[in-house]
């Protein structure tokens, strides 16, 4: 099976697992099933992006992701612009994720440094802008 065919089949399987949790429409997942949904669609080693906006950082999805079962969802590569909330680092403390690309750590920088020193996080890239 070619790479494109494999990715298409993988995507279809993930969407089918999501639909099974989402009820009749298959497009809306109740908030109380968010963690179950993430466990159904995220596979070990996936690259995951969790974002908010500059005004109010999203906290719902990082909190739901931090609650997944680590034996089933692990070795994630997180890509985030800002590490603003403690939940953004909970995934590393619980061994759900182990690699991080980011731009700014802000209030979480001290905890991030501790996790790097403890080998709980491998930093892949720090994205910055310059003029």
N, CA, C and O atoms as a GROMACS GRO file, in nm:
protein
  524
    1UNK      N    1   0.084  -0.117   0.000
    1UNK     CA    2   0.000   0.000   0.000
    1UNK      C    3   0.090   0.124   0.000
    1UNK      O    4   0.184   0.132   0.078
    2UNK      N    5   0.060   0.219  -0.086
    2UNK     CA    6   0.141   0.340  -0.095
    2UNK      C    7   0.121   0.426   0.029
    2UNK      O    8   0.025   0.407   0.104
    3UNK      N    9   0.212   0.521   0.050
    3UNK     CA   10   0.203   0.611   0.165
    3UNK      C   11   0.074   0.690   0.164
    3UNK      O   12   0.012   0.710   0.269
    4UNK      N   13   0.032   0.736   0.047
    4UNK     CA   14  -0.093   0.812   0.037
    4UNK      C   15  -0.212   0.725   0.070
    4UNK      O   16  -0.302   0.769   0.142
    5UNK      N   17  -0.215   0.602   0.021
    5UNK     CA   18  -0.325   0.510   0.051
    5UNK      C   19  -0.329   0.476   0.199
    5UNK      O   20  -0.436   0.470   0.259
    6UNK      N   21  -0.212   0.455   0.257
    6UNK     CA   22  -0.204   0.422   0.400
    6UNK      C   23  -0.255   0.537   0.484
    6UNK      O   24  -0.331   0.516   0.579
    7UNK      N   25  -0.213   0.661   0.449
    7UNK     CA   26  -0.260   0.778   0.524
    7UNK      C   27  -0.411   0.794   0.510
    7UNK      O   28  -0.479   0.829   0.606
    8UNK      N   29  -0.464   0.770   0.391
    8UNK     CA   30  -0.608   0.781   0.370
    8UNK      C   31  -0.685   0.679   0.451
    8UNK      O   32  -0.788   0.710   0.510
    9UNK      N   33  -0.635   0.556   0.455
    9UNK     CA   34  -0.699   0.451   0.534
    9UNK      C   35  -0.689   0.482   0.682
    9UNK      O   36  -0.785   0.459   0.757
   10UNK      N   37  -0.574   0.533   0.725
   10UNK     CA   38  -0.554   0.570   0.864
   10UNK      C   39  -0.651   0.682   0.903
   10UNK      O   40  -0.712   0.676   1.010
   11UNK      N   41  -0.665   0.781   0.818
   11UNK     CA   42  -0.757   0.892   0.844
   11UNK      C   43  -0.901   0.842   0.854
   11UNK      O   44  -0.975   0.882   0.943
   12UNK      N   45  -0.938   0.755   0.763
   12UNK     CA   46  -1.074   0.700   0.763
   12UNK      C   47  -1.100   0.621   0.891
   12UNK      O   48  -1.209   0.629   0.949
   13UNK      N   49  -1.003   0.545   0.935
   13UNK     CA   50  -1.019   0.467   1.058
   13UNK      C   51  -1.034   0.558   1.179
   13UNK      O   52  -1.116   0.533   1.267
   14UNK      N   53  -0.955   0.664   1.183
   14UNK     CA   54  -0.965   0.759   1.294
   14UNK      C   55  -1.101   0.829   1.293
   14UNK      O   56  -1.164   0.845   1.398
   15UNK      N   57  -1.147   0.869   1.176
   15UNK     CA   58  -1.278   0.935   1.166
   15UNK      C   59  -1.390   0.839   1.208
   15UNK      O   60  -1.487   0.882   1.271
   16UNK      N   61  -1.378   0.712   1.173
   16UNK     CA   62  -1.479   0.614   1.213
   16UNK      C   63  -1.481   0.597   1.364
   16UNK      O   64  -1.588   0.587   1.425
   17UNK      N   65  -1.363   0.594   1.426
   17UNK     CA   66  -1.357   0.584   1.572
   17UNK      C   67  -1.418   0.708   1.637
   17UNK      O   68  -1.487   0.698   1.739
   18UNK      N   69  -1.394   0.825   1.578
   18UNK     CA   70  -1.452   0.949   1.631
   18UNK      C   71  -1.604   0.948   1.617
   18UNK      O   72  -1.675   0.986   1.710
   19UNK      N   73  -1.654   0.904   1.503
   19UNK     CA   74  -1.798   0.899   1.480
   19UNK      C   75  -1.867   0.807   1.579
   19UNK      O   76  -1.979   0.834   1.622
   20UNK      N   77  -1.801   0.699   1.616
   20UNK     CA   78  -1.861   0.605   1.711
   20UNK      C   79  -1.884   0.669   1.848
   20UNK      O   80  -1.974   0.630   1.921
   21UNK      N   81  -1.802   0.768   1.882
   21UNK     CA   82  -1.817   0.838   2.010
   21UNK      C   83  -1.908   0.959   2.001
   21UNK      O   84  -1.956   1.010   2.103
   22UNK      N   85  -1.933   1.005   1.882
   22UNK     CA   86  -2.000   1.134   1.865
   22UNK      C   87  -2.150   1.123   1.845
   22UNK      O   88  -2.216   1.225   1.826
   23UNK      N   89  -2.205   1.006   1.850
   23UNK     CA   90  -2.349   0.992   1.835
   23UNK      C   91  -2.392   0.986   1.690
   23UNK      O   92  -2.315   0.946   1.603
   24UNK      N   93  -2.514   1.025   1.664
   24UNK     CA   94  -2.574   1.006   1.533
   24UNK      C   95  -2.512   1.091   1.424
   24UNK      O   96  -2.498   1.044   1.311
   25UNK      N   97  -2.474   1.214   1.453
   25UNK     CA   98  -2.422   1.301   1.346
   25UNK      C   99  -2.278   1.266   1.311
   25UNK      O  100  -2.236   1.283   1.196
   26UNK      N  101  -2.202   1.219   1.409
   26UNK     CA  102  -2.062   1.187   1.384
   26UNK      C  103  -1.974   1.309   1.371
   26UNK      O  104  -1.855   1.296   1.343
   27UNK      N  105  -2.031   1.429   1.390
   27UNK     CA  106  -1.952   1.550   1.373
   27UNK      C  107  -1.940   1.634   1.499
   27UNK      O  108  -1.856   1.723   1.505
   28UNK      N  109  -2.020   1.606   1.598
   28UNK     CA  110  -2.016   1.683   1.723
   28UNK      C  111  -1.997   1.585   1.837
   28UNK      O  112  -2.073   1.490   1.853
   29UNK      N  113  -1.895   1.610   1.915
   29UNK     CA  114  -1.867   1.524   2.029
   29UNK      C  115  -1.906   1.598   2.156
   29UNK      O  116  -1.863   1.712   2.176
   30UNK      N  117  -1.986   1.537   2.242
   30UNK     CA  118  -2.019   1.602   2.368
   30UNK      C  119  -1.893   1.632   2.449
   30UNK      O  120  -1.798   1.553   2.448
   31UNK      N  121  -1.892   1.744   2.517
   31UNK     CA  122  -1.774   1.788   2.593
   31UNK      C  123  -1.729   1.684   2.694
   31UNK      O  124  -1.609   1.668   2.717
   32UNK      N  125  -1.823   1.612   2.755
   32UNK     CA  126  -1.785   1.514   2.856
   32UNK      C  127  -1.717   1.390   2.797
   32UNK      O  128  -1.670   1.304   2.871
   33UNK      N  129  -1.713   1.381   2.663
   33UNK     CA  130  -1.645   1.269   2.597
   33UNK      C  131  -1.516   1.313   2.528
   33UNK      O  132  -1.458   1.236   2.451
   34UNK      N  133  -1.470   1.434   2.553
   34UNK     CA  134  -1.353   1.487   2.483
   34UNK      C  135  -1.229   1.400   2.504
   34UNK      O  136  -1.156   1.372   2.409
   35UNK      N  137  -1.205   1.358   2.627
   35UNK     CA  138  -1.087   1.274   2.652
   35UNK      C  139  -1.100   1.141   2.580
   35UNK      O  140  -1.002   1.092   2.523
   36UNK      N  141  -1.219   1.082   2.581
   36UNK     CA  142  -1.240   0.956   2.508
   36UNK      C  143  -1.217   0.976   2.358
   36UNK      O  144  -1.160   0.890   2.292
   37UNK      N  145  -1.263   1.090   2.306
   37UNK     CA  146  -1.242   1.119   2.164
   37UNK      C  147  -1.092   1.129   2.133
   37UNK      O  148  -1.046   1.072   2.034
   38UNK      N  149  -1.018   1.200   2.216
   38UNK     CA  150  -0.874   1.213   2.193
   38UNK      C  151  -0.806   1.077   2.199
   38UNK      O  152  -0.716   1.050   2.119
   39UNK      N  153  -0.847   0.992   2.292
   39UNK     CA  154  -0.791   0.856   2.299
   39UNK      C  155  -0.823   0.775   2.174
   39UNK      O  156  -0.746   0.688   2.133
   40UNK      N  157  -0.938   0.802   2.114
   40UNK     CA  158  -0.979   0.726   1.996
   40UNK      C  159  -0.906   0.770   1.869
   40UNK      O  160  -0.882   0.688   1.780
   41UNK      N  161  -0.871   0.897   1.860
   41UNK     CA  162  -0.815   0.946   1.733
   41UNK      C  163  -0.665   0.971   1.736
   41UNK      O  164  -0.602   0.975   1.630
   42UNK      N  165  -0.607   0.988   1.854
   42UNK     CA  166  -0.462   1.012   1.862
   42UNK      C  167  -0.392   0.879   1.884
   42UNK      O  168  -0.432   0.800   1.970
   43UNK      N  169  -0.287   0.856   1.808
   43UNK     CA  170  -0.210   0.733   1.820
   43UNK      C  171  -0.070   0.763   1.869
   43UNK      O  172  -0.020   0.874   1.849
   44UNK      N  173  -0.006   0.666   1.934
   44UNK     CA  174   0.130   0.688   1.983
   44UNK      C  175   0.221   0.743   1.872
   44UNK      O  176   0.218   0.695   1.759
   45UNK      N  177   0.300   0.843   1.907
   45UNK     CA  178   0.394   0.903   1.814
   45UNK      C  179   0.337   1.014   1.728
   45UNK      O  180   0.411   1.073   1.649
   46UNK      N  181   0.209   1.044   1.739
   46UNK     CA  182   0.148   1.150   1.658
   46UNK      C  183   0.205   1.287   1.693
   46UNK      O  184   0.254   1.310   1.804
   47UNK      N  185   0.198   1.376   1.598
   47UNK     CA  186   0.229   1.518   1.620
   47UNK      C  187   0.096   1.587   1.648
   47UNK      O  188   0.002   1.574   1.570
   48UNK      N  189   0.089   1.660   1.759
   48UNK     CA  190  -0.035   1.723   1.803
   48UNK      C  191  -0.013   1.872   1.825
   48UNK      O  192   0.085   1.912   1.888
   49UNK      N  193  -0.104   1.952   1.772
   49UNK     CA  194  -0.099   2.097   1.793
   49UNK      C  195  -0.219   2.138   1.875
   49UNK      O  196  -0.334   2.106   1.841
   50UNK      N  197  -0.192   2.208   1.984
   50UNK     CA  198  -0.300   2.263   2.067
   50UNK      C  199  -0.276   2.413   2.073
   50UNK      O  200  -0.169   2.458   2.116
   51UNK      N  201  -0.374   2.489   2.032
   51UNK     CA  202  -0.358   2.634   2.025
   51UNK      C  203  -0.473   2.706   2.093
   51UNK      O  204  -0.583   2.652   2.107
   52UNK      N  205  -0.446   2.826   2.132
   52UNK     CA  206  -0.546   2.921   2.178
   52UNK      C  207  -0.526   3.044   2.092
   52UNK      O  208  -0.468   3.036   1.983
   53UNK      N  209  -0.572   3.157   2.139
   53UNK     CA  210  -0.541   3.280   2.070
   53UNK      C  211  -0.463   3.370   2.167
   53UNK      O  212  -0.444   3.333   2.283
   54UNK      N  213  -0.420   3.484   2.122
   54UNK     CA  214  -0.337   3.569   2.207
   54UNK      C  215  -0.414   3.634   2.320
   54UNK      O  216  -0.353   3.680   2.416
   55UNK      N  217  -0.546   3.639   2.312
   55UNK     CA  218  -0.626   3.702   2.415
   55UNK      C  219  -0.657   3.606   2.530
   55UNK      O  220  -0.644   3.642   2.647
   56UNK      N  221  -0.696   3.487   2.497
   56UNK     CA  222  -0.738   3.391   2.599
   56UNK      C  223  -0.692   3.252   2.554
   56UNK      O  224  -0.747   3.197   2.459
   57UNK      N  225  -0.594   3.197   2.620
   57UNK     CA  226  -0.541   3.068   2.579
   57UNK      C  227  -0.643   2.958   2.603
   57UNK      O  228  -0.712   2.956   2.706
   58UNK      N  229  -0.653   2.868   2.509
   58UNK     CA  230  -0.746   2.755   2.520
   58UNK      C  231  -0.703   2.666   2.635
   58UNK      O  232  -0.586   2.631   2.647
   59UNK      N  233  -0.798   2.629   2.718
   59UNK     CA  234  -0.765   2.540   2.829
   59UNK      C  235  -0.843   2.408   2.824
   59UNK      O  236  -0.804   2.312   2.891
   60UNK      N  237  -0.950   2.402   2.748
   60UNK     CA  238  -1.033   2.282   2.744
   60UNK      C  239  -0.958   2.163   2.684
   60UNK      O  240  -0.952   2.057   2.747
   61UNK      N  241  -0.902   2.178   2.566
   61UNK     CA  242  -0.834   2.065   2.501
   61UNK      C  243  -0.706   2.023   2.573
   61UNK      O  244  -0.682   1.903   2.587
   62UNK      N  245  -0.622   2.116   2.620
   62UNK     CA  246  -0.504   2.069   2.696
   62UNK      C  247  -0.544   1.991   2.821
   62UNK      O  248  -0.478   1.893   2.857
   63UNK      N  249  -0.650   2.033   2.886
   63UNK     CA  250  -0.697   1.962   3.004
   63UNK      C  251  -0.747   1.823   2.967
   63UNK      O  252  -0.717   1.725   3.036
   64UNK      N  253  -0.823   1.813   2.858
   64UNK     CA  254  -0.872   1.682   2.813
   64UNK      C  255  -0.757   1.592   2.770
   64UNK      O  256  -0.758   1.473   2.800
   65UNK      N  257  -0.658   1.647   2.701
   65UNK     CA  258  -0.544   1.567   2.656
   65UNK      C  259  -0.462   1.517   2.774
   65UNK      O  260  -0.411   1.405   2.772
   66UNK      N  261  -0.450   1.598   2.877
   66UNK     CA  262  -0.372   1.558   2.995
   66UNK      C  263  -0.437   1.443   3.071
   66UNK      O  264  -0.373   1.381   3.157
   67UNK      N  265  -0.563   1.414   3.041
   67UNK     CA  266  -0.635   1.306   3.110
   67UNK      C  267  -0.637   1.174   3.033
   67UNK      O  268  -0.691   1.075   3.083
   68UNK      N  269  -0.578   1.169   2.913
   68UNK     CA  270  -0.579   1.043   2.839
   68UNK      C  271  -0.498   0.937   2.911
   68UNK      O  272  -0.418   0.968   2.999
   69UNK      N  273  -0.520   0.814   2.873
   69UNK     CA  274  -0.451   0.699   2.934
   69UNK      C  275  -0.313   0.684   2.870
   69UNK      O  276  -0.304   0.648   2.752
   70UNK      N  277  -0.205   0.711   2.944
   70UNK     CA  278  -0.070   0.707   2.884
   70UNK      C  279  -0.030   0.575   2.817
   70UNK      O  280   0.044   0.580   2.719
   71UNK      N  281  -0.074   0.458   2.864
   71UNK     CA  282  -0.036   0.337   2.788
   71UNK      C  283  -0.094   0.335   2.646
   71UNK      O  284  -0.037   0.271   2.558
   72UNK      N  285  -0.205   0.403   2.624
   72UNK     CA  286  -0.266   0.404   2.491
   72UNK      C  287  -0.224   0.522   2.406
   72UNK      O  288  -0.216   0.510   2.283
   73UNK      N  289  -0.197   0.634   2.468
   73UNK     CA  290  -0.156   0.756   2.398
   73UNK      C  291  -0.026   0.803   2.460
   73UNK      O  292  -0.025   0.849   2.574
   74UNK      N  293   0.083   0.791   2.386
   74UNK     CA  294   0.215   0.827   2.442
   74UNK      C  295   0.309   0.868   2.330
   74UNK      O  296   0.278   0.854   2.211
   75UNK      N  297   0.425   0.918   2.369
   75UNK     CA  298   0.530   0.960   2.275
   75UNK      C  299   0.482   1.065   2.175
   75UNK      O  300   0.524   1.065   2.060
   76UNK      N  301   0.392   1.153   2.220
   76UNK     CA  302   0.342   1.257   2.131
   76UNK      C  303   0.446   1.367   2.112
   76UNK      O  304   0.528   1.394   2.199
   77UNK      N  305   0.439   1.428   1.996
   77UNK     CA  306   0.523   1.543   1.962
   77UNK      C  307   0.430   1.664   1.963
   77UNK      O  308   0.348   1.679   1.872
   78UNK      N  309   0.442   1.748   2.064
   78UNK     CA  310   0.354   1.864   2.078
   78UNK      C  311   0.412   1.983   2.003
   78UNK      O  312   0.533   2.007   2.008
   79UNK      N  313   0.326   2.057   1.934
   79UNK     CA  314   0.365   2.178   1.863
   79UNK      C  315   0.271   2.287   1.911
   79UNK      O  316   0.150   2.280   1.889
   80UNK      N  317   0.327   2.388   1.978
   80UNK     CA  318   0.246   2.494   2.036
   80UNK      C  319   0.318   2.627   2.020
   80UNK      O  320   0.442   2.633   2.019
   81UNK      N  321   0.241   2.733   2.006
   81UNK     CA  322   0.306   2.863   2.003
   81UNK      C  323   0.343   2.906   2.144
   81UNK      O  324   0.454   2.955   2.166
   82UNK      N  325   0.252   2.889   2.239
   82UNK     CA  326   0.272   2.940   2.375
   82UNK      C  327   0.244   2.831   2.477
   82UNK      O  328   0.145   2.759   2.468
   83UNK      N  329   0.333   2.819   2.573
   83UNK     CA  330   0.309   2.733   2.690
   83UNK      C  331   0.263   2.826   2.801
   83UNK      O  332   0.345   2.874   2.880
   84UNK      N  333   0.135   2.850   2.808
   84UNK     CA  334   0.082   2.949   2.902
   84UNK      C  335   0.020   2.887   3.026
   84UNK      O  336   0.013   2.952   3.131
   85UNK      N  337  -0.024   2.763   3.016
   85UNK     CA  338  -0.099   2.702   3.125
   85UNK      C  339  -0.026   2.580   3.180
   85UNK      O  340   0.047   2.513   3.107
   86UNK      N  341  -0.046   2.550   3.308
   86UNK     CA  342   0.014   2.427   3.363
   86UNK      C  343  -0.028   2.302   3.285
   86UNK      O  344   0.051   2.208   3.272
   87UNK      N  345  -0.151   2.300   3.233
   87UNK     CA  346  -0.199   2.185   3.157
   87UNK      C  347  -0.115   2.159   3.032
   87UNK      O  348  -0.108   2.046   2.985
   88UNK      N  349  -0.051   2.263   2.980
   88UNK     CA  350   0.034   2.244   2.863
   88UNK      C  351   0.154   2.156   2.894
   88UNK      O  352   0.210   2.093   2.804
   89UNK      N  353   0.193   2.150   3.020
   89UNK     CA  354   0.308   2.067   3.058
   89UNK      C  355   0.266   1.937   3.126
   89UNK      O  356   0.348   1.846   3.142
   90UNK      N  357   0.140   1.926   3.165
   90UNK     CA  358   0.093   1.804   3.229
   90UNK      C  359   0.113   1.681   3.141
   90UNK      O  360   0.139   1.572   3.191
   91UNK      N  361   0.102   1.699   3.009
   91UNK     CA  362   0.118   1.585   2.918
   91UNK      C  363   0.260   1.528   2.923
   91UNK      O  364   0.280   1.410   2.896
   92UNK      N  365   0.358   1.612   2.958
   92UNK     CA  366   0.496   1.564   2.970
   92UNK      C  367   0.516   1.496   3.105
   92UNK      O  368   0.584   1.394   3.114
   93UNK      N  369   0.458   1.553   3.208
   93UNK     CA  370   0.470   1.493   3.341
   93UNK      C  371   0.404   1.355   3.347
   93UNK      O  372   0.449   1.268   3.421
   94UNK      N  373   0.299   1.335   3.269
   94UNK     CA  374   0.227   1.207   3.269
   94UNK      C  375   0.278   1.112   3.160
   94UNK      O  376   0.218   1.006   3.140
   95UNK      N  377   0.386   1.147   3.091
   95UNK     CA  378   0.447   1.064   2.985
   95UNK      C  379   0.353   1.040   2.868
   95UNK      O  380   0.358   0.935   2.804
   96UNK      N  381   0.267   1.136   2.840
   96UNK     CA  382   0.181   1.131   2.723
   96UNK      C  383   0.257   1.186   2.603
   96UNK      O  384   0.248   1.132   2.493
   97UNK      N  385   0.332   1.292   2.625
   97UNK     CA  386   0.415   1.354   2.521
   97UNK      C  387   0.559   1.356   2.568
   97UNK      O  388   0.587   1.355   2.688
   98UNK      N  389   0.651   1.359   2.472
   98UNK     CA  390   0.793   1.364   2.509
   98UNK      C  391   0.875   1.460   2.424
   98UNK      O  392   0.994   1.478   2.449
   99UNK      N  393   0.813   1.522   2.324
   99UNK     CA  394   0.886   1.614   2.237
   99UNK      C  395   0.804   1.741   2.220
   99UNK      O  396   0.681   1.735   2.215
  100UNK      N  397   0.871   1.855   2.211
  100UNK     CA  398   0.802   1.983   2.207
  100UNK      C  399   0.869   2.079   2.111
  100UNK      O  400   0.991   2.098   2.114
  101UNK      N  401   0.788   2.140   2.026
  101UNK     CA  402   0.829   2.255   1.945
  101UNK      C  403   0.741   2.370   1.992
  101UNK      O  404   0.620   2.353   2.004
  102UNK      N  405   0.800   2.487   2.018
  102UNK     CA  406   0.721   2.598   2.069
  102UNK      C  407   0.789   2.730   2.037
  102UNK      O  408   0.900   2.732   1.983
  103UNK      N  409   0.722   2.841   2.070
  103UNK     CA  410   0.780   2.973   2.047
  103UNK      C  411   0.806   3.046   2.178
  103UNK      O  412   0.905   3.119   2.189
  104UNK      N  413   0.718   3.029   2.278
  104UNK     CA  414   0.729   3.108   2.399
  104UNK      C  415   0.676   3.028   2.517
  104UNK      O  416   0.568   2.969   2.509
  105UNK      N  417   0.752   3.025   2.627
  105UNK     CA  418   0.709   2.950   2.744
  105UNK      C  419   0.649   3.037   2.852
  105UNK      O  420   0.568   2.988   2.931
  106UNK      N  421   0.684   3.161   2.859
  106UNK     CA  422   0.624   3.254   2.955
  106UNK      C  423   0.625   3.200   3.097
  106UNK      O  424   0.730   3.162   3.150
  107UNK      N  425   0.506   3.198   3.159
  107UNK     CA  426   0.499   3.159   3.300
  107UNK      C  427   0.535   3.013   3.326
  107UNK      O  428   0.556   2.974   3.440
  108UNK      N  429   0.542   2.932   3.222
  108UNK     CA  430   0.574   2.790   3.238
  108UNK      C  431   0.722   2.760   3.214
  108UNK      O  432   0.763   2.644   3.214
  109UNK      N  433   0.803   2.864   3.193
  109UNK     CA  434   0.943   2.841   3.156
  109UNK      C  435   1.023   2.768   3.263
  109UNK      O  436   1.107   2.684   3.231
  110UNK      N  437   1.000   2.800   3.389
  110UNK     CA  438   1.075   2.733   3.496
  110UNK      C  439   1.040   2.584   3.500
  110UNK      O  440   1.129   2.499   3.507
  111UNK      N  441   0.912   2.552   3.494
  111UNK     CA  442   0.869   2.412   3.495
  111UNK      C  443   0.920   2.339   3.372
  111UNK      O  444   0.961   2.223   3.380
  112UNK      N  445   0.918   2.406   3.257
  112UNK     CA  446   0.972   2.345   3.135
  112UNK      C  447   1.119   2.311   3.153
  112UNK      O  448   1.162   2.202   3.115
  113UNK      N  449   1.196   2.402   3.210
  113UNK     CA  450   1.339   2.377   3.234
  113UNK      C  451   1.358   2.256   3.325
  113UNK      O  452   1.449   2.175   3.303
  114UNK      N  453   1.275   2.243   3.427
  114UNK     CA  454   1.283   2.128   3.517
  114UNK      C  455   1.252   1.997   3.444
  114UNK      O  456   1.318   1.896   3.466
  115UNK      N  457   1.153   2.001   3.357
  115UNK     CA  458   1.116   1.881   3.281
  115UNK      C  459   1.226   1.843   3.181
  115UNK      O  460   1.252   1.724   3.160
  116UNK      N  461   1.290   1.942   3.120
  116UNK     CA  462   1.401   1.915   3.029
  116UNK      C  463   1.516   1.852   3.107
  116UNK      O  464   1.576   1.754   3.062
  117UNK      N  465   1.547   1.908   3.224
  117UNK     CA  466   1.656   1.854   3.307
  117UNK      C  467   1.628   1.711   3.351
  117UNK      O  468   1.720   1.632   3.369
  118UNK      N  469   1.499   1.678   3.370
  118UNK     CA  470   1.460   1.543   3.412
  118UNK      C  471   1.441   1.448   3.293
  118UNK      O  472   1.397   1.335   3.311
  119UNK      N  473   1.475   1.495   3.172
  119UNK     CA  474   1.459   1.416   3.049
  119UNK      C  475   1.314   1.376   3.021
  119UNK      O  476   1.290   1.274   2.955
  120UNK      N  477   1.218   1.454   3.070
  120UNK     CA  478   1.077   1.428   3.040
  120UNK      C  479   1.034   1.497   2.911
  120UNK      O  480   0.931   1.464   2.854
  121UNK      N  481   1.114   1.594   2.866
  121UNK     CA  482   1.084   1.670   2.745
  121UNK      C  483   1.210   1.682   2.660
  121UNK      O  484   1.318   1.714   2.710
  122UNK      N  485   1.195   1.656   2.531
  122UNK     CA  486   1.300   1.686   2.433
  122UNK      C  487   1.250   1.804   2.352
  122UNK      O  488   1.143   1.797   2.292
  123UNK      N  489   1.326   1.910   2.349
  123UNK     CA  490   1.285   2.027   2.271
  123UNK      C  491   1.337   2.009   2.129
  123UNK      O  492   1.457   1.994   2.105
  124UNK      N  493   1.242   2.011   2.035
  124UNK     CA  494   1.277   1.995   1.895
  124UNK      C  495   1.316   2.126   1.831
  124UNK      O  496   1.420   2.136   1.765
  125UNK      N  497   1.234   2.229   1.851
  125UNK     CA  498   1.260   2.360   1.791
  125UNK      C  499   1.196   2.468   1.875
  125UNK      O  500   1.089   2.448   1.934
  126UNK      N  501   1.261   2.581   1.880
  126UNK     CA  502   1.205   2.700   1.942
  126UNK      C  503   1.190   2.801   1.828
  126UNK      O  504   1.289   2.849   1.774
  127UNK      N  505   1.067   2.831   1.794
  127UNK     CA  506   1.038   2.919   1.681
  127UNK      C  507   1.035   3.063   1.729
  127UNK      O  508   0.958   3.098   1.817
  128UNK      N  509   1.120   3.145   1.670
  128UNK     CA  510   1.124   3.285   1.708
  128UNK      C  511   1.118   3.370   1.582
  128UNK      O  512   1.140   3.321   1.471
  129UNK      N  513   1.090   3.496   1.601
  129UNK     CA  514   1.093   3.590   1.490
  129UNK      C  515   1.203   3.691   1.517
  129UNK      O  516   1.236   3.718   1.632
  130UNK      N  517   1.256   3.745   1.416
  130UNK     CA  518   1.359   3.848   1.431
  130UNK      C  519   1.345   3.945   1.315
  130UNK      O  520   1.288   3.912   1.210
  131UNK      N  521   1.398   4.062   1.335
  131UNK     CA  522   1.390   4.160   1.227
  131UNK      C  523   1.526   4.216   1.194
  131UNK      O  524   1.538   4.300   1.106
   0.00000   0.00000   0.00000
